[in-house]
Amino acid sequence: MIRFAADYFDGQTSRAHPVEATAEAGLLRVQGENVEFAFPLDRIQIAPPAGQARSVVHLPDARELHSADHAALLELSRITASARPERWAHLLESRLRFALAALVVSVLIVFAGLRWGLPAVALLATHTLPAGLDHRIGEEALALMDKVSLSPSKLPAARRQALAQKLAVQCRKQACPPYRLLFRDSRLFGANAMALPGGAVVVTDALVNLSRHDEEVLAVIAHELGHVQHRHSLRLALQSIGAGAILVAITGDIGSATDLGAGLPSLLLQSGYSRDMEREADAYALAWLRTACIPPRRFADLLSRIDKNASNTSLLDSHPGTLERIQPFRAATGCT
């Protein structure tokens, strides 16, 4: 026999009726002042307790019993045939091993979504979204960079024009994605080049000054054209938005999604490409250089000068190591 005190609500008014409930022989009997009835146990449902709040026994016709006797109701829930999801949730939460297993599974699901799910969805979306979206994001990113990290190029106009013409000559010989070649000075980025959504390729003065041959600059630009060709910047943006959506789903903080949308151009400047994206751009550059009959080692030479402490890829690196990247360019020979 299970006995407990409770407040009875008849489902019609908000008045609480103090009663005593008894579970025995497959029936739940409820008795109190002007209250007396019984129901089969298979017709009641017990909501699991939430913290120190009273437990609720749901009766037919929207009637309820509210009781603070958690021990009695826990025992009652064990002998009832309730299949409410809340009961199973409480059962899982009340067992440490189940809770730990659920935590591990949840972490694995989130990790798999971020590691493989988001890149796959972003890649699919990249092939369907209009090119105008790239251009708009790229313009906003460039405007932000010009305000905070870039300044007008100090290279002689003739030098910039000569590099632009050499690139244009090569792109008339082979297919190049739509691009805009821009030169900027930057203390923050140093010797660098970057591709923005929409086809803008920014080359810093420091990179040009570090080069020992124009073909080295063209080799780096070819790598950036690979990013443009595969729309990597847009994919990166979509992955970042997807990660923000997952964060909102987990934390319920809708402000995070708003902040992410407002700061997307800045995010593109701070986030690097993944290993796969860098390898795709390198493969594009290698094929481009061989078609242009530019020695692929030009890319390796300049990259080695930029990264004087070149290393191989480690397990935790988000980008491929420089030594891994330059190896195919040093090994390649001849034209295609």
Short mmCIF file of the C-alpha atoms (twelve columns), coordinates in Angstrom:
data_MODEL
# 
_entry.id   MODEL 
# 
loop_
_atom_site.group_PDB 
_atom_site.id 
_atom_site.type_symbol 
_atom_site.label_atom_id 
_atom_site.label_alt_id 
_atom_site.label_comp_id 
_atom_site.label_asym_id 
_atom_site.label_seq_id 
_atom_site.Cartn_x 
_atom_site.Cartn_y 
_atom_site.Cartn_z 
_atom_site.pdbx_PDB_model_num 
ATOM 1   C CA . MET A 1   0.000   0.000  0.000   1 
ATOM 2   C CA . ILE A 2   1.147   3.530  -0.844  1 
ATOM 3   C CA . ARG A 3   -0.379  6.446  1.067   1 
ATOM 4   C CA . PHE A 4   0.311   10.169 0.687   1 
ATOM 5   C CA . ALA A 5   -1.261  13.552 1.395   1 
ATOM 6   C CA . ALA A 6   -2.099  15.809 -1.495  1 
ATOM 7   C CA . ASP A 7   -4.129  18.760 -2.721  1 
ATOM 8   C CA . TYR A 8   -6.904  17.813 -5.129  1 
ATOM 9   C CA . PHE A 9   -7.926  20.084 -8.020  1 
ATOM 10  C CA . ASP A 10  -11.189 19.222 -9.756  1 
ATOM 11  C CA . GLY A 11  -10.241 20.763 -13.127 1 
ATOM 12  C CA . GLN A 12  -13.051 23.306 -12.944 1 
ATOM 13  C CA . THR A 13  -11.894 25.731 -10.260 1 
ATOM 14  C CA . SER A 14  -8.545  26.738 -8.771  1 
ATOM 15  C CA . ARG A 15  -9.552  25.691 -5.288  1 
ATOM 16  C CA . ALA A 16  -7.327  23.102 -3.592  1 
ATOM 17  C CA . HIS A 17  -8.995  20.321 -1.576  1 
ATOM 18  C CA . PRO A 18  -6.780  18.598 1.029   1 
ATOM 19  C CA . VAL A 19  -7.107  14.848 0.545   1 
ATOM 20  C CA . GLU A 20  -5.429  11.580 1.335   1 
ATOM 21  C CA . ALA A 21  -4.643  9.183  -1.488  1 
ATOM 22  C CA . THR A 22  -4.083  5.461  -1.216  1 
ATOM 23  C CA . ALA A 23  -2.817  3.117  -3.911  1 
ATOM 24  C CA . GLU A 24  -3.738  -0.512 -3.394  1 
ATOM 25  C CA . ALA A 25  -4.978  -3.476 -5.412  1 
ATOM 26  C CA . GLY A 26  -4.643  -1.649 -8.746  1 
ATOM 27  C CA . LEU A 27  -6.698  1.349  -7.633  1 
ATOM 28  C CA . LEU A 28  -5.924  4.880  -6.516  1 
ATOM 29  C CA . ARG A 29  -8.450  5.944  -3.852  1 
ATOM 30  C CA . VAL A 30  -8.804  9.597  -2.935  1 
ATOM 31  C CA . GLN A 31  -10.666 10.746 0.180   1 
ATOM 32  C CA . GLY A 32  -11.238 14.144 1.744   1 
ATOM 33  C CA . GLU A 33  -13.974 16.523 2.779   1 
ATOM 34  C CA . ASN A 34  -16.776 16.095 0.229   1 
ATOM 35  C CA . VAL A 35  -14.305 14.236 -1.993  1 
ATOM 36  C CA . GLU A 36  -14.213 10.500 -2.543  1 
ATOM 37  C CA . PHE A 37  -13.453 8.590  -5.710  1 
ATOM 38  C CA . ALA A 38  -11.181 5.899  -7.128  1 
ATOM 39  C CA . PHE A 39  -9.454  5.290  -10.460 1 
ATOM 40  C CA . PRO A 40  -7.567  2.308  -11.881 1 
ATOM 41  C CA . LEU A 41  -3.833  2.935  -11.766 1 
ATOM 42  C CA . ASP A 42  -3.536  2.524  -15.533 1 
ATOM 43  C CA . ARG A 43  -5.702  5.651  -15.986 1 
ATOM 44  C CA . ILE A 44  -3.421  7.998  -14.068 1 
ATOM 45  C CA . GLN A 45  -0.173  9.604  -15.130 1 
ATOM 46  C CA . ILE A 46  2.521   10.898 -12.814 1 
ATOM 47  C CA . ALA A 47  4.684   13.840 -13.846 1 
ATOM 48  C CA . PRO A 48  8.273   13.556 -12.611 1 
ATOM 49  C CA . PRO A 49  9.334   16.023 -9.888  1 
ATOM 50  C CA . ALA A 50  11.174  19.202 -10.898 1 
ATOM 51  C CA . GLY A 51  13.590  20.251 -8.168  1 
ATOM 52  C CA . GLN A 52  11.773  20.931 -4.914  1 
ATOM 53  C CA . ALA A 53  8.427   21.568 -6.607  1 
ATOM 54  C CA . ARG A 54  5.519   19.289 -5.788  1 
ATOM 55  C CA . SER A 55  4.837   16.322 -8.010  1 
ATOM 56  C CA . VAL A 56  1.630   16.124 -10.015 1 
ATOM 57  C CA . VAL A 57  -0.647  13.141 -10.529 1 
ATOM 58  C CA . HIS A 58  -2.782  13.631 -13.643 1 
ATOM 59  C CA . LEU A 59  -6.268  12.148 -13.312 1 
ATOM 60  C CA . PRO A 60  -8.987  11.735 -15.946 1 
ATOM 61  C CA . ASP A 61  -11.124 14.783 -16.870 1 
ATOM 62  C CA . ALA A 62  -8.254  17.260 -16.287 1 
ATOM 63  C CA . ARG A 63  -8.201  16.613 -12.559 1 
ATOM 64  C CA . GLU A 64  -4.947  16.626 -10.614 1 
ATOM 65  C CA . LEU A 65  -3.320  15.736 -7.325  1 
ATOM 66  C CA . HIS A 66  -0.379  17.844 -6.131  1 
ATOM 67  C CA . SER A 67  1.850   16.309 -3.455  1 
ATOM 68  C CA . ALA A 68  5.215   17.032 -1.821  1 
ATOM 69  C CA . ASP A 69  5.655   13.358 -0.851  1 
ATOM 70  C CA . HIS A 70  8.212   12.592 -3.538  1 
ATOM 71  C CA . ALA A 71  9.119   9.200  -2.117  1 
ATOM 72  C CA . ALA A 72  5.529   7.962  -2.232  1 
ATOM 73  C CA . LEU A 73  4.939   9.272  -5.737  1 
ATOM 74  C CA . LEU A 74  8.212   7.812  -6.962  1 
ATOM 75  C CA . GLU A 75  7.071   4.422  -5.704  1 
ATOM 76  C CA . LEU A 76  3.667   4.986  -7.280  1 
ATOM 77  C CA . SER A 77  5.260   5.860  -10.627 1 
ATOM 78  C CA . ARG A 78  7.086   2.551  -10.598 1 
ATOM 79  C CA . ILE A 79  3.904   0.523  -10.425 1 
ATOM 80  C CA . THR A 80  1.896   2.553  -12.933 1 
ATOM 81  C CA . ALA A 81  1.932   1.914  -16.659 1 
ATOM 82  C CA . SER A 82  2.540   5.546  -17.659 1 
ATOM 83  C CA . ALA A 83  4.369   6.006  -20.927 1 
ATOM 84  C CA . ARG A 84  4.705   9.796  -20.767 1 
ATOM 85  C CA . PRO A 85  8.046   11.027 -22.196 1 
ATOM 86  C CA . GLU A 86  8.611   13.072 -19.024 1 
ATOM 87  C CA . ARG A 87  8.631   9.892  -16.969 1 
ATOM 88  C CA . TRP A 88  11.311  8.354  -19.114 1 
ATOM 89  C CA . ALA A 89  13.281  11.597 -19.015 1 
ATOM 90  C CA . HIS A 90  13.141  11.609 -15.231 1 
ATOM 91  C CA . LEU A 91  14.156  7.961  -15.156 1 
ATOM 92  C CA . LEU A 92  17.198  8.686  -17.315 1 
ATOM 93  C CA . GLU A 93  18.115  11.815 -15.377 1 
ATOM 94  C CA . SER A 94  17.896  9.971  -12.067 1 
ATOM 95  C CA . ARG A 95  20.510  7.389  -13.129 1 
ATOM 96  C CA . LEU A 96  24.059  8.735  -13.213 1 
ATOM 97  C CA . ARG A 97  25.277  6.270  -15.817 1 
ATOM 98  C CA . PHE A 98  22.374  7.132  -18.127 1 
ATOM 99  C CA . ALA A 99  23.005  10.847 -17.670 1 
ATOM 100 C CA . LEU A 100 26.718  10.445 -18.450 1 
ATOM 101 C CA . ALA A 101 25.949  8.306  -21.493 1 
ATOM 102 C CA . ALA A 102 23.453  10.903 -22.735 1 
ATOM 103 C CA . LEU A 103 26.057  13.641 -22.218 1 
ATOM 104 C CA . VAL A 104 28.673  11.722 -24.202 1 
ATOM 105 C CA . VAL A 105 26.209  11.014 -27.031 1 
ATOM 106 C CA . SER A 106 25.145  14.683 -27.111 1 
ATOM 107 C CA . VAL A 107 28.752  15.869 -27.298 1 
ATOM 108 C CA . LEU A 108 29.497  13.402 -30.105 1 
ATOM 109 C CA . ILE A 109 26.432  14.519 -32.058 1 
ATOM 110 C CA . VAL A 110 27.386  18.198 -31.732 1 
ATOM 111 C CA . PHE A 111 31.006  17.429 -32.672 1 
ATOM 112 C CA . ALA A 112 29.950  15.397 -35.709 1 
ATOM 113 C CA . GLY A 113 27.608  18.171 -36.789 1 
ATOM 114 C CA . LEU A 114 30.338  20.792 -36.545 1 
ATOM 115 C CA . ARG A 115 33.084  18.621 -38.037 1 
ATOM 116 C CA . TRP A 116 31.273  16.943 -40.913 1 
ATOM 117 C CA . GLY A 117 27.635  18.048 -41.039 1 
ATOM 118 C CA . LEU A 118 28.113  21.812 -41.335 1 
ATOM 119 C CA . PRO A 119 30.860  21.645 -43.998 1 
ATOM 120 C CA . ALA A 120 28.719  19.283 -46.086 1 
ATOM 121 C CA . VAL A 121 25.648  21.509 -45.835 1 
ATOM 122 C CA . ALA A 122 27.718  24.638 -46.507 1 
ATOM 123 C CA . LEU A 123 29.255  23.023 -49.594 1 
ATOM 124 C CA . LEU A 124 25.803  22.132 -50.908 1 
ATOM 125 C CA . ALA A 125 24.478  25.623 -50.213 1 
ATOM 126 C CA . THR A 126 27.488  27.210 -51.917 1 
ATOM 127 C CA . HIS A 127 26.477  25.631 -55.227 1 
ATOM 128 C CA . THR A 128 22.924  26.961 -54.994 1 
ATOM 129 C CA . LEU A 129 23.254  30.480 -53.546 1 
ATOM 130 C CA . PRO A 130 23.525  33.377 -56.025 1 
ATOM 131 C CA . ALA A 131 26.910  34.975 -56.714 1 
ATOM 132 C CA . GLY A 132 25.523  38.328 -55.592 1 
ATOM 133 C CA . LEU A 133 25.618  37.118 -52.011 1 
ATOM 134 C CA . ASP A 134 29.397  36.606 -52.220 1 
ATOM 135 C CA . HIS A 135 29.847  40.095 -53.620 1 
ATOM 136 C CA . ARG A 136 27.830  41.760 -50.862 1 
ATOM 137 C CA . ILE A 137 29.670  39.963 -48.049 1 
ATOM 138 C CA . GLY A 138 33.011  40.660 -49.742 1 
ATOM 139 C CA . GLU A 139 32.300  44.384 -50.073 1 
ATOM 140 C CA . GLU A 140 31.395  44.633 -46.391 1 
ATOM 141 C CA . ALA A 141 34.510  42.700 -45.386 1 
ATOM 142 C CA . LEU A 142 36.755  44.868 -47.575 1 
ATOM 143 C CA . ALA A 143 35.221  48.070 -46.214 1 
ATOM 144 C CA . LEU A 144 35.888  46.877 -42.674 1 
ATOM 145 C CA . MET A 145 39.460  45.894 -43.517 1 
ATOM 146 C CA . ASP A 146 40.136  49.267 -45.137 1 
ATOM 147 C CA . LYS A 147 39.037  50.920 -41.892 1 
ATOM 148 C CA . VAL A 148 40.917  48.837 -39.351 1 
ATOM 149 C CA . SER A 149 43.751  46.851 -40.924 1 
ATOM 150 C CA . LEU A 150 44.551  48.029 -44.449 1 
ATOM 151 C CA . SER A 151 45.836  51.254 -45.952 1 
ATOM 152 C CA . PRO A 152 46.470  52.367 -49.543 1 
ATOM 153 C CA . SER A 153 49.315  50.602 -51.284 1 
ATOM 154 C CA . LYS A 154 52.690  52.350 -51.362 1 
ATOM 155 C CA . LEU A 155 53.919  50.304 -54.311 1 
ATOM 156 C CA . PRO A 156 54.618  52.326 -57.471 1 
ATOM 157 C CA . ALA A 157 51.628  52.347 -59.782 1 
ATOM 158 C CA . ALA A 158 53.783  50.906 -62.576 1 
ATOM 159 C CA . ARG A 159 54.699  47.921 -60.377 1 
ATOM 160 C CA . ARG A 160 51.081  47.203 -59.526 1 
ATOM 161 C CA . GLN A 161 50.025  47.612 -63.143 1 
ATOM 162 C CA . ALA A 162 52.738  45.252 -64.349 1 
ATOM 163 C CA . LEU A 163 51.633  42.489 -61.947 1 
ATOM 164 C CA . ALA A 164 47.980  43.016 -62.900 1 
ATOM 165 C CA . GLN A 165 48.816  42.792 -66.600 1 
ATOM 166 C CA . LYS A 166 50.838  39.587 -66.165 1 
ATOM 167 C CA . LEU A 167 47.930  38.017 -64.306 1 
ATOM 168 C CA . ALA A 168 45.487  39.153 -67.001 1 
ATOM 169 C CA . VAL A 169 47.687  37.623 -69.714 1 
ATOM 170 C CA . GLN A 170 47.666  34.262 -67.940 1 
ATOM 171 C CA . CYS A 171 43.901  34.409 -67.374 1 
ATOM 172 C CA . ARG A 172 43.402  34.924 -71.102 1 
ATOM 173 C CA . LYS A 173 45.308  31.693 -71.708 1 
ATOM 174 C CA . GLN A 174 43.403  29.624 -69.162 1 
ATOM 175 C CA . ALA A 175 40.164  29.794 -67.230 1 
ATOM 176 C CA . CYS A 176 40.221  32.019 -64.145 1 
ATOM 177 C CA . PRO A 177 37.248  32.782 -61.903 1 
ATOM 178 C CA . PRO A 178 35.986  36.387 -61.934 1 
ATOM 179 C CA . TYR A 179 38.368  38.400 -59.752 1 
ATOM 180 C CA . ARG A 180 39.486  41.897 -58.774 1 
ATOM 181 C CA . LEU A 181 43.182  42.293 -57.956 1 
ATOM 182 C CA . LEU A 182 43.758  44.842 -55.187 1 
ATOM 183 C CA . PHE A 183 46.970  46.001 -53.533 1 
ATOM 184 C CA . ARG A 184 47.048  47.247 -49.951 1 
ATOM 185 C CA . ASP A 185 49.643  48.062 -47.315 1 
ATOM 186 C CA . SER A 186 49.170  46.420 -43.919 1 
ATOM 187 C CA . ARG A 187 51.265  46.221 -40.764 1 
ATOM 188 C CA . LEU A 188 48.770  43.758 -39.279 1 
ATOM 189 C CA . PHE A 189 48.823  41.166 -42.074 1 
ATOM 190 C CA . GLY A 190 52.446  41.582 -43.153 1 
ATOM 191 C CA . ALA A 191 53.430  39.516 -46.195 1 
ATOM 192 C CA . ASN A 192 50.090  38.030 -47.107 1 
ATOM 193 C CA . ALA A 193 47.355  37.677 -49.689 1 
ATOM 194 C CA . MET A 194 43.697  36.908 -49.152 1 
ATOM 195 C CA . ALA A 195 40.619  36.140 -51.205 1 
ATOM 196 C CA . LEU A 196 37.335  37.725 -50.169 1 
ATOM 197 C CA . PRO A 197 33.839  36.606 -51.126 1 
ATOM 198 C CA . GLY A 198 32.863  37.927 -54.529 1 
ATOM 199 C CA . GLY A 199 36.318  37.571 -56.100 1 
ATOM 200 C CA . ALA A 200 38.375  40.369 -54.524 1 
ATOM 201 C CA . VAL A 201 41.998  39.244 -54.108 1 
ATOM 202 C CA . VAL A 202 44.025  41.482 -51.790 1 
ATOM 203 C CA . VAL A 203 47.831  41.385 -52.022 1 
ATOM 204 C CA . THR A 204 49.909  43.248 -49.454 1 
ATOM 205 C CA . ASP A 205 52.913  45.403 -50.252 1 
ATOM 206 C CA . ALA A 206 55.022  43.291 -47.901 1 
ATOM 207 C CA . LEU A 207 54.328  40.173 -49.967 1 
ATOM 208 C CA . VAL A 208 55.380  41.871 -53.197 1 
ATOM 209 C CA . ASN A 209 58.520  43.289 -51.559 1 
ATOM 210 C CA . LEU A 210 59.414  39.852 -50.120 1 
ATOM 211 C CA . SER A 211 59.184  38.191 -53.511 1 
ATOM 212 C CA . ARG A 212 62.278  37.790 -55.686 1 
ATOM 213 C CA . HIS A 213 60.393  37.193 -58.905 1 
ATOM 214 C CA . ASP A 214 57.016  38.294 -60.233 1 
ATOM 215 C CA . GLU A 215 56.174  34.641 -60.829 1 
ATOM 216 C CA . GLU A 216 56.267  34.117 -57.050 1 
ATOM 217 C CA . VAL A 217 53.551  36.744 -56.615 1 
ATOM 218 C CA . LEU A 218 51.515  35.192 -59.413 1 
ATOM 219 C CA . ALA A 219 51.857  31.791 -57.739 1 
ATOM 220 C CA . VAL A 220 50.399  33.110 -54.489 1 
ATOM 221 C CA . ILE A 221 47.625  34.883 -56.394 1 
ATOM 222 C CA . ALA A 222 46.862  31.580 -58.136 1 
ATOM 223 C CA . HIS A 223 46.349  30.018 -54.720 1 
ATOM 224 C CA . GLU A 224 43.898  32.789 -53.815 1 
ATOM 225 C CA . LEU A 225 42.104  32.281 -57.122 1 
ATOM 226 C CA . GLY A 226 41.604  28.693 -55.974 1 
ATOM 227 C CA . HIS A 227 39.738  30.010 -52.951 1 
ATOM 228 C CA . VAL A 228 37.635  32.189 -55.245 1 
ATOM 229 C CA . GLN A 229 36.956  29.304 -57.634 1 
ATOM 230 C CA . HIS A 230 35.659  27.066 -54.848 1 
ATOM 231 C CA . ARG A 231 33.851  29.938 -53.039 1 
ATOM 232 C CA . HIS A 232 35.671  29.040 -49.835 1 
ATOM 233 C CA . SER A 233 34.954  32.380 -48.163 1 
ATOM 234 C CA . LEU A 234 31.218  31.895 -48.587 1 
ATOM 235 C CA . ARG A 235 31.484  28.321 -47.315 1 
ATOM 236 C CA . LEU A 236 33.385  29.598 -44.291 1 
ATOM 237 C CA . ALA A 237 30.701  32.191 -43.658 1 
ATOM 238 C CA . LEU A 238 27.913  29.633 -43.930 1 
ATOM 239 C CA . GLN A 239 29.735  27.265 -41.577 1 
ATOM 240 C CA . SER A 240 30.140  30.076 -39.057 1 
ATOM 241 C CA . ILE A 241 26.442  30.930 -39.271 1 
ATOM 242 C CA . GLY A 242 25.565  27.256 -38.861 1 
ATOM 243 C CA . ALA A 243 27.802  26.993 -35.800 1 
ATOM 244 C CA . GLY A 244 26.031  30.056 -34.382 1 
ATOM 245 C CA . ALA A 245 22.657  28.424 -34.992 1 
ATOM 246 C CA . ILE A 246 23.793  25.317 -33.114 1 
ATOM 247 C CA . LEU A 247 24.981  27.562 -30.268 1 
ATOM 248 C CA . VAL A 248 21.573  29.215 -30.125 1 
ATOM 249 C CA . ALA A 249 19.849  25.812 -30.109 1 
ATOM 250 C CA . ILE A 250 22.013  24.650 -27.204 1 
ATOM 251 C CA . THR A 251 22.064  27.821 -25.089 1 
ATOM 252 C CA . GLY A 252 18.841  29.521 -26.168 1 
ATOM 253 C CA . ASP A 253 20.768  32.806 -26.512 1 
ATOM 254 C CA . ILE A 254 19.222  34.395 -29.594 1 
ATOM 255 C CA . GLY A 255 21.501  37.401 -29.134 1 
ATOM 256 C CA . SER A 256 24.447  35.249 -30.209 1 
ATOM 257 C CA . ALA A 257 22.937  34.769 -33.660 1 
ATOM 258 C CA . THR A 258 22.287  38.510 -33.987 1 
ATOM 259 C CA . ASP A 259 25.849  39.348 -32.983 1 
ATOM 260 C CA . LEU A 260 27.187  36.752 -35.430 1 
ATOM 261 C CA . GLY A 261 25.218  38.214 -38.321 1 
ATOM 262 C CA . ALA A 262 26.367  41.749 -37.499 1 
ATOM 263 C CA . GLY A 263 29.989  40.706 -37.120 1 
ATOM 264 C CA . LEU A 264 30.237  38.335 -40.063 1 
ATOM 265 C CA . PRO A 265 32.703  40.473 -42.066 1 
ATOM 266 C CA . SER A 266 34.976  40.687 -39.023 1 
ATOM 267 C CA . LEU A 267 34.636  36.947 -38.477 1 
ATOM 268 C CA . LEU A 268 35.869  36.269 -41.996 1 
ATOM 269 C CA . LEU A 269 39.036  38.197 -41.251 1 
ATOM 270 C CA . GLN A 270 39.739  36.301 -38.039 1 
ATOM 271 C CA . SER A 271 38.885  32.778 -39.221 1 
ATOM 272 C CA . GLY A 272 41.217  30.744 -41.379 1 
ATOM 273 C CA . TYR A 273 40.406  28.207 -44.020 1 
ATOM 274 C CA . SER A 274 40.229  24.554 -43.076 1 
ATOM 275 C CA . ARG A 275 42.793  21.951 -44.114 1 
ATOM 276 C CA . ASP A 276 40.549  20.736 -46.925 1 
ATOM 277 C CA . MET A 277 39.989  24.240 -48.266 1 
ATOM 278 C CA . GLU A 278 43.711  25.033 -48.258 1 
ATOM 279 C CA . ARG A 279 44.463  21.785 -50.038 1 
ATOM 280 C CA . GLU A 280 41.814  22.515 -52.669 1 
ATOM 281 C CA . ALA A 281 43.303  25.965 -53.276 1 
ATOM 282 C CA . ASP A 282 46.824  24.518 -53.441 1 
ATOM 283 C CA . ALA A 283 45.714  21.902 -55.982 1 
ATOM 284 C CA . TYR A 284 44.117  24.656 -58.091 1 
ATOM 285 C CA . ALA A 285 47.302  26.755 -57.896 1 
ATOM 286 C CA . LEU A 286 49.528  23.832 -58.866 1 
ATOM 287 C CA . ALA A 287 47.432  23.042 -61.957 1 
ATOM 288 C CA . TRP A 288 47.238  26.766 -62.805 1 
ATOM 289 C CA . LEU A 289 51.010  27.216 -62.598 1 
ATOM 290 C CA . ARG A 290 51.726  24.161 -64.723 1 
ATOM 291 C CA . THR A 291 49.271  25.358 -67.371 1 
ATOM 292 C CA . ALA A 292 50.937  28.790 -67.297 1 
ATOM 293 C CA . CYS A 293 54.400  27.147 -67.554 1 
ATOM 294 C CA . ILE A 294 55.417  28.900 -64.326 1 
ATOM 295 C CA . PRO A 295 57.719  26.707 -62.214 1 
ATOM 296 C CA . PRO A 296 55.606  25.505 -59.271 1 
ATOM 297 C CA . ARG A 297 58.607  25.932 -56.995 1 
ATOM 298 C CA . ARG A 298 57.942  29.691 -57.153 1 
ATOM 299 C CA . PHE A 299 55.061  29.150 -54.752 1 
ATOM 300 C CA . ALA A 300 57.154  26.970 -52.447 1 
ATOM 301 C CA . ASP A 301 60.043  29.468 -52.430 1 
ATOM 302 C CA . LEU A 302 57.894  32.418 -51.387 1 
ATOM 303 C CA . LEU A 303 55.880  30.408 -48.883 1 
ATOM 304 C CA . SER A 304 59.115  29.200 -47.271 1 
ATOM 305 C CA . ARG A 305 60.284  32.791 -46.980 1 
ATOM 306 C CA . ILE A 306 57.000  33.843 -45.364 1 
ATOM 307 C CA . ASP A 307 57.019  30.949 -42.890 1 
ATOM 308 C CA . LYS A 308 60.642  30.603 -41.789 1 
ATOM 309 C CA . ASN A 309 59.682  28.051 -39.125 1 
ATOM 310 C CA . ALA A 310 57.903  25.717 -41.522 1 
ATOM 311 C CA . SER A 311 56.525  22.529 -39.985 1 
ATOM 312 C CA . ASN A 312 54.444  19.503 -40.882 1 
ATOM 313 C CA . THR A 313 50.763  19.181 -40.058 1 
ATOM 314 C CA . SER A 314 50.049  18.138 -36.478 1 
ATOM 315 C CA . LEU A 315 46.910  16.419 -35.240 1 
ATOM 316 C CA . LEU A 316 45.387  19.552 -33.704 1 
ATOM 317 C CA . ASP A 317 46.280  21.969 -36.518 1 
ATOM 318 C CA . SER A 318 43.308  23.560 -38.274 1 
ATOM 319 C CA . HIS A 319 45.526  24.261 -41.318 1 
ATOM 320 C CA . PRO A 320 47.939  22.018 -43.210 1 
ATOM 321 C CA . GLY A 321 51.584  22.532 -42.259 1 
ATOM 322 C CA . THR A 322 53.802  24.562 -44.572 1 
ATOM 323 C CA . LEU A 323 56.176  21.651 -45.251 1 
ATOM 324 C CA . GLU A 324 53.258  19.490 -46.337 1 
ATOM 325 C CA . ARG A 325 51.941  22.249 -48.589 1 
ATOM 326 C CA . ILE A 326 55.188  23.062 -50.399 1 
ATOM 327 C CA . GLN A 327 56.220  19.466 -51.058 1 
ATOM 328 C CA . PRO A 328 53.977  18.954 -54.151 1 
ATOM 329 C CA . PHE A 329 55.166  22.292 -55.590 1 
ATOM 330 C CA . ARG A 330 58.825  21.357 -55.206 1 
ATOM 331 C CA . ALA A 331 58.221  17.902 -56.729 1 
ATOM 332 C CA . ALA A 332 56.211  19.137 -59.748 1 
ATOM 333 C CA . THR A 333 58.007  19.858 -62.996 1 
ATOM 334 C CA . GLY A 334 57.202  20.830 -66.571 1 
ATOM 335 C CA . CYS A 335 54.142  22.312 -68.217 1 
ATOM 336 C CA . THR A 336 50.814  20.767 -69.082 1 
# 
